[in-house]
Amino acid sequence: MTIKDWPEDERPREGLLAHGPQVLSDAKLITGFPRAGTAGRTALDRGRDALACFGGLSGLLAAAPSELTSMPGLGPT
């Protein structure tokens, strides 16, 4: 199931636009990263993977670009 299949009120982009970033989980916030989803894994799945790999949002934001691009679904953009 892709995010497009989710009810509109559960989609990250719609939630961000309607209610602001404070209502979204860290994983949902980073679903907007380009190329965050891959075949068989939604952008939310990849967001959770990235947060777990880097120890949370602060670790993710502090990661070097080479570390980020080594994760499946996260590209140089």
N, C-alpha and C positions, 0 to 999 in steps of 0.2 A: 504494500500500500504506500503510495506517495503522499506527500503533504497536500497535494492538490485534491486528494480523495478525502481529506479530513473535513469535518464540518467547519464552515468559515470562522466561527467564533473560537476555534481551537488552533487556527493557523498562526504561526509566529508573526508574519508580516502584518496581518490584519489586527492582531492583538497589540502590536507595537503602535500602529497608526491610530487605533481607537482609544487605547488606554495608556500608552507610554511605556518606556522600558522597565519601569518599576514592577509591572505585573508579570513580566516574563522571567522564566528561569534562565540561568546563565547559558544552558544548552540551547534554549530557544533564541536567545539573543544572538548567538553566533551562527545561526542557520543562514543568516544573510551573507556570510562570507562566500565569495564566488567559488563555484565548483565544490561546494561542501558535501553534496550528495554523490553517491556512486551507485552503480547497479546493485540492487538488492539491499541497499542501506540508505535511509533517508538522511537529509541534512541534519535532522535532530539526532539521529543515531551517531553520525559523524561528530556532531557537536559534543555529545556525551563522551565519545571516545577521546576527543582532543582534551576535554577538561580533565578526564581521568589520567591521561598520559602526562599532562603538565601540572597536575596537582591543583587544578582550579583556574579561575579566570585570571588571577594575577600572574600565575605561572605561564599561562597561555600568552598573555600580553607581553610578558618579558622574554619569550622564546625568540631565538634567532630565526631569521627567515629560512635558513637551511633546515632547521629542526621542523618548522611548520610544513615545509614542502615535502618532507620525508613521510608525512602521514598520508595515507590513501584518501583521495578526494580533496585535499587542500593543494591548490596550485600556486604559482608565483603571482597571480593577480591578487 
